[in-house]
Amino acid sequence: MTDKPSAMDSESTDSRAELARPKASEDPYAYTLFTSQALGLQRTVEEVKEAERELRQDIKSVENRLDRVEQEMNREM
């Protein structure tokens, strides 16, 4: 059996995250810190997505090059 989180685990994690989020009126420093960390994570997610797009383009380039090489080899035979 795998240890995949269930939908209930996800919901409880979301509610815990909501409870952990400080309110600006209660503690401006904690709110700012929490917000900056969240923005930092979002930036990291965007960086990963961009790197994934670049890798997909690189893979397509390599596949195209491989196709051209295979065609050249077939012509030579």
N, C-alpha and C positions, 0 to 999 in steps of 0.2 A: 504494500500500500504506500502511496506517495504522500508526502507532507505538503500538498498544495493547499494554500489558504482558500477557505470556502467563501461564499458570498457574505455569510454572517461575519466572518473574520474581517472582511473588508469593511463592512458597515461599522463594526465596533472600532476598527482602526480609525475610520473617518470621524466617528463621534469623539474618540479620544483626542484626535488632532484638533478638532473644533474646540474641545474643552481646554486644550493646552494653549490655544492661540490667545495671547494677552490682548486686552483691550487698550486702545490708545489712552482713554480717559483714566484707566487704572494705573498703568505704568508705561509712560511714553518711551522710556529706554528699552524695556523688554519688547514692546510692540515694534519699535524700529529695528531691533536686532532680529526678531522673528521675521519681519517683512524682508529685511536684507538677505537673510538665509534663504527664504522662499524664492526671492528673485534670483539668487545665486544658483539655486537648483534649477530654476526655469532656464537660465542661461546655459547651464550645463546640458540640459535636455536638448536645447536648440543646437548646441555644438555637436552633440552626438548625432542628431538627425542630419545635420549638414555633412558630417564625416561619412555617414551612411550613404547619403546621396553621391558624394564624391567616390566612394568605393564602388557603388553600383555603376557609375560612369566608367571607372577604371576597368571593371569586369567586362563591360560591353566592349571597350576598346580592345582588350586582350582577346575576347571572343572573335571580334571582327578580324583582328590580325591573324588569329589561328585559321579562320575560314580562308583568308587570302593565301596563306602559306599552303594549306591543304589543296586549294585550287591550283596553285603553281606546281605542286608536286604531282597532281593528277595530269596536268598538261605535259609535264616532262616525261611521264611514263608512256 
